[in-house]
């Protein structure tokens, strides 16, 4: 790449020499660094003041360098000095990959924040010595590998999900190495590596074969015997006392790493190193901005933290000088290299200083209120004599800008990269590059314009890039038995509510089988074969402590079922009244998706997740049917529900129908307006918003346009459903977070339900909504797949404590992030703001609440979005607010006062990026909390996983005792028989009423035939030792609807755990026989080596002629015993032929049905 701005700039040519480059405005700093990297044959280290600058500089340099050189960012730990947190596994992985890469880096760029550079790290050879390669064809010793990985910090688990984990199961070895994008599955053949495949940690299914993998250590320090011995020796020398009373010392002795162990790293080595020690001697060091001041402040922070934290004798700390380099030490190390200091502003031009010919990028605001929104840019473009490159954040934003410019006669030429722009001769070009700012190069007549110059004060969402598509996981969020713990209450269809005691293997004669053990009243035990797991469900109705416990053999359970069944009839009739109203009115039947729809769908700038695609298909299917849609899309915050809504909106508008989008807050209405406008920019769709932001005159004008159908999509708050709002042809109503609306608004929505298609979006459905969905009156789609790289939110419940609050805020702002402090009291919010300013003087703090003027509130949120301050003290106004990817810590004051749905929603404000997010729920003294509040806080802290909105709603059902679900009089019945069984009875009643049949709830619920072939059919514990995994697989096998699903589970098990042992094969074959027997109406099949029988139900679906023929033609083999039993004799000790005999007999009895 030919240099543009550094051709005349002087470059230091010998170690110890320091020069300065100035006047580097906007993105020109990244360009100057990229040109320096291109001109040098040795590595460059760029030291920056903080993590935020590091990430921005990395983006700029990657854009300007393209594929010409490596750009490596060494990330910060993102913890406070002497923290009792360890960095997230992904950060450790990035750091190790970076250190491993640096050992061979001869040319390229390393970017590092000064605070990160001050950390003492492992000596240079540690990482390379602890790394090794594994390739196909090599010998593999499982025991040696287990020991080798353990000494490198890897954790042995039953199933591999995260980096730093491994699992060895027979001939399958799974490992997720540090620095790797995906985990690997190694298949062993005898003692050799037969094949290596990558696999998806979510689905656990293999992706593709590879030949070799690099296994880096899992920690930045060793955990072998020598290192542990050195750690203990050095600990005793430094701290003395009774070391075994110190948890850190005791855990390391056992080879266990405690959180915060990184701050004891020097104890594992005889000497430590600096990151600069990893670099060759001819490296050039560039410092950007005021690193000196940033380093001094960090050194001060380290010493203050040491003084604050070093009070616990069981957790002593090493002095700062042993864990970090001081500013002076670091400076003396840097002085050994050629040095360049970069400055944003101009400097004195002399032998040591060079000003580069760049100037500040102009602000060119796009103002949609003007006749020509692009007036500022067009004036600039007319006056600018050279060439212009516009940088859009994403492909979607690029299309929006192209559409906007085309309307005003501008047609930028799309280019792929910076290099393409330089070789192109078009005067106006556009590319995709998420740069924070632009630049002007007067000498070359080049102007680079970033989106911030157009939309500086507007808030638009940062979108993720396309990710590789993964196949959907078969058991999504609702895992039922997956959450079972010992002593959890469960419901058995025949015997009632007992307690789960675990899985047990029992030998019956010469046959081994696995059973689920349930305990009932009076210590009675019930052993349920795993093949009958479909009869068991998790009890939910009240919490486990208050769940009933039935007596085996008593009439108690039958009475409870009968009483609930009677009441279910009334509920079903009431629910069906609403259903009948909807069914009796034919809705608008939309056209099937066509090429126009395909073009709209392809404009979505990322790959939809599998769940998203399913939800979209469900919605389109509903719209294509003639009945009005009433669908609930439940997906965690930020999982892509809005795109589902926009696809539906497009279908409605295409059929000349209007769409109303109802949201709970004005801010959210504004955000949705911008999102919809952005998404529909390429299509002739008129979109508007009605809210308090609009003047009275503007609102009147909008309502007039609405009547004339001059508006296709109208977004707004509850104003949308007032009586004076008249749509000419309303076809679709999209409701965002229905539980935020009041009773009057919900009644109005109820009236609309029978008339138009309704699509409800929610992160946490309220229990009543959830039940309507589960009973089939509202359709339910769940989006449980998180966007790639999204981490779960670490949640802590604490009694209010100033030390924890300061620590949480400092941890976030030290890594360049932002904090929400939620204080839901307008009267005291200003005082809280002042208290926080005194507690954390390093932070810049502002407040926002719903009683502020709308313009003021919008301005405050915009300032926070643009990182003009880093702590926002706010009320629940943020609950359905805008997405701020850099806000990754939320502190909720008086968390005990919030409902579960609200806590989940508030917590979802953070964790919108790939950084680890934290939620601190602050409460008064635990003794003062109500039982309900304790349960809510316990539920939300336990469910940290992504996509738990659905499970939280079922927890909410339990906490509230299901009282408000279907009316208070129903809560007793739900508690008596459990929510799952109650819903099953309700489903049957609703289905019967729909079909015009009598409701018969006395008939036992469908249980499926019992099959006993006197052969072992289980998943052996030496094949799959993890009990929970076995339980989930038993449940999935028992619940498989057909042979195709069974085949999929079988393929998955072979892929994950190796070839199936014989008992496991038997389990699958017997389940297949059960499917076949079920369609014929059999109740039981039993067969031993010598004889067996079939027991038929009263209404069995078999061919009687075949049955009579069998008995008449082979009387020595077949006999009828009564009207419902066919006995047969056989002489077969082998399992295979016995299975084949039963299968063949079932096929014969089916007659023509199997053809």
Buried (B, 14 or more C-beta within 10 A) or exposed (E): BEBBBBEEBBBBEEBEBBBBBBBBBBBBBBBBBBBBBBBBEBBBBBBBBBBBBBBBBBBBBBBBBBEBBBBBBBBBBBBBBBBBBBBBBBBBBBBBBBBBBBEEBEBBBBBBBBBBBBBBBBBBEBBBEBBEEBEBEEEBEBEEBBEBBBBBBBBEBBBBEBBBBBBBBBBBBBBBBBBBEBBBBBBBEEEEBEBBBBBBBBBBBBBEEBEEBBBBBBBBBBBBEEBBEBBBEBBEEBBEEEBEEBEBBBEBBEEEBBEBBBBBBBBBBEEBBBBBEBBEEEBBBBBBBEBBEBBBBBBEBBBEBBEEBBEEEEBBBBEBEBBBBBBEBBEEBBEEBBBBBBBBEEBEEEEBBBBBBBBBBBEBBBEEEEEEBBBBBBEBBEEBEEBBBBBBBBBBBBBBBBBBBEEEEBEBBBBEBBBBBBEEEBBBBBBBBBBBBBBBBEEEEBBBBBBBBBBBEBBBBBBBEEEEEBEBBEBBBEBBBBBBEEEBBBBBBEBBBBBBBBBEEEEEEEBBBBBBBBBBBEEBEBEBBBBBBBBBBBBBBBBEEEBBBBBBEEEBBEEBBEBBBEBBBBBBBEBBEBBBEBBEEEBBEBEEBEEEBEEBBEBBBBBBBBBBBBBBBBBBEBBBEEBBBBBBBBBBBBBBBBBBBBBBBBBBBBBEBBBBBBBBBBBBBBBBBBBBBBBBBBBEBBBBBBBBBBEEEEBEBBBEBBEEBEBBBBBBBBBBBEEEBEBBEBBBBBBBBBBBBEEEBEEBBEEBBBBBBBBBBBBBBBBBBBBBBBBBBBBBBBBBBBBBEBBBBBBEBBEBEEEBBBBBBBBBBBBBBBBBBBBBEEEEBEEBBEBBBEBBEEBBBBBBBBEBEBEEBBBBBBBBBBBEBBBBBBBBBBBBBBBBBBBBBBBBBBBBBBBBBBBBBBBBBBBBBBBBBBBBBBBBEEEEBEEBBBBBBEBBBEBBEBBBBBBBBBBBBBBBBBBBBBEEEBBBBBBBBBBBBBBBBBBBBBBBBBEEEEBEBEEEEEEBBBBBBBBBBBBBEEBBEBEBBBBBBBBBBBBBEEBEBBEBBBEBBEBBBBEBBEBBBBBBBBBBBBBBBBBBBBBBBBBBBEEBBBBBEEEBBBBEEBBEEBBEEEEEEBBEEEEBBBBBEBEBEEBEEBBEBBEEBBBBBBBEEEE
